[in-house]
Amino acid sequence: MGMFDKITPQRVIDIVEYSNMRSDEMVYKFPQEGVADIKWGAQLIVQETQAAVFFKDGKALDVFGPGKYTLTTQNIPFLAQLVEKFTQDQKTPFQAQVYFVNTK
């Protein structure tokens, strides 16, 4: 890495939502590239015509229907077990991808 290369810190996400889904759009991946660092206690907002599917390491972990959720170890137990196994800390952001699926 050269002395002028920038190091871009990954932003920790506290709101996960996709509110601009078009009627002809089937699926939207959040984030578009890579994985998101999602803070425990972040808000997940799923629109009325969506489902949100959490993925970690290529595996679907949980599905959320329409509504507003606070992401905790109670509502994502499988992910919480993985986080505890590797970090021993539920305050550490977890990495995941969220697919918003159009249910119309």
C-alpha positions as CSV (number, residue, x, y, z in Angstrom):
1,M,0.0,0.0,0.0
2,G,1.4,3.4,-1.0
3,M,1.5,6.4,1.3
4,F,-1.2,8.1,-0.7
5,D,-3.6,5.1,-0.7
6,K,-6.7,5.7,1.3
7,I,-8.0,3.3,3.9
8,T,-11.8,3.5,3.8
9,P,-13.3,2.3,7.1
10,Q,-16.4,0.1,6.7
11,R,-19.4,1.9,8.0
12,V,-21.4,0.2,10.8
13,I,-25.0,0.0,9.7
14,D,-27.8,1.0,12.1
15,I,-30.7,1.0,9.7
16,V,-31.3,-1.8,7.2
17,E,-34.1,-1.1,4.7
18,Y,-34.9,-0.8,1.0
19,S,-37.9,1.5,0.5
20,N,-37.6,2.2,-3.3
21,M,-38.4,-1.3,-4.6
22,R,-40.0,-1.0,-8.0
23,S,-43.0,-3.3,-8.9
24,D,-40.9,-5.0,-11.6
25,E,-38.0,-5.6,-9.3
26,M,-37.8,-9.1,-7.8
27,V,-34.8,-9.0,-5.3
28,Y,-32.5,-6.3,-4.0
29,K,-29.2,-7.2,-2.2
30,F,-28.1,-5.1,0.7
31,P,-25.3,-4.0,0.4
32,Q,-24.9,-4.2,-3.3
33,E,-21.2,-5.3,-2.9
34,G,-19.7,-7.5,-0.2
35,V,-21.3,-7.7,3.2
36,A,-22.5,-5.1,5.7
37,D,-21.3,-4.6,9.2
38,I,-24.6,-4.5,11.0
39,K,-24.8,-3.2,14.6
40,W,-26.7,-5.3,17.2
41,G,-29.8,-3.2,18.0
42,A,-30.0,-1.9,14.4
43,Q,-33.4,-1.3,12.9
44,L,-34.6,-3.6,10.1
45,I,-37.5,-2.0,8.2
46,V,-39.4,-4.4,5.8
47,Q,-42.0,-2.7,3.6
48,E,-45.5,-4.2,3.3
49,T,-44.8,-5.9,0.0
50,Q,-41.4,-7.3,1.0
51,A,-39.7,-10.1,2.9
52,A,-36.1,-9.7,4.1
53,V,-33.8,-12.7,4.1
54,F,-30.5,-12.6,6.1
55,F,-27.6,-14.5,4.7
56,K,-24.2,-15.3,6.3
57,D,-21.5,-17.2,4.5
58,G,-24.0,-18.2,1.7
59,K,-26.6,-19.6,4.1
60,A,-30.0,-18.2,4.7
61,L,-30.4,-17.6,8.4
62,D,-33.8,-16.0,8.9
63,V,-36.7,-14.4,7.1
64,F,-38.6,-11.4,8.3
65,G,-42.0,-10.3,7.0
66,P,-43.3,-6.7,6.8
67,G,-42.6,-4.6,9.9
68,K,-40.0,-2.8,11.9
69,Y,-37.6,-4.9,14.0
70,T,-34.8,-4.2,16.4
71,L,-32.1,-6.8,15.6
72,T,-31.2,-8.7,18.7
73,T,-30.0,-12.1,19.7
74,Q,-33.6,-13.1,20.3
75,N,-34.8,-12.5,16.8
76,I,-31.7,-13.8,15.0
77,P,-30.7,-16.7,17.2
78,F,-28.6,-18.6,14.6
79,L,-26.6,-15.5,13.8
80,A,-26.2,-14.8,17.5
81,Q,-24.7,-18.2,18.1
82,L,-22.2,-17.7,15.3
83,V,-21.2,-14.3,16.7
84,E,-20.8,-15.6,20.2
85,K,-18.7,-18.6,18.9
86,F,-16.2,-16.3,17.1
87,T,-16.2,-13.1,19.1
88,Q,-17.7,-13.8,22.6
89,D,-19.2,-10.3,22.3
90,Q,-22.7,-9.4,21.2
91,K,-21.8,-5.7,21.0
92,T,-19.5,-6.4,18.0
93,P,-21.2,-5.7,14.7
94,F,-22.0,-8.8,12.7
95,Q,-21.4,-9.2,9.0
96,A,-24.3,-10.3,6.8
97,Q,-26.1,-9.7,3.6
98,V,-29.8,-9.0,3.4
99,Y,-31.9,-9.8,0.4
100,F,-35.2,-7.8,0.1
101,V,-37.7,-9.9,-1.9
102,N,-40.7,-8.4,-3.6
103,T,-43.8,-10.4,-2.5
104,K,-46.3,-8.7,-4.9
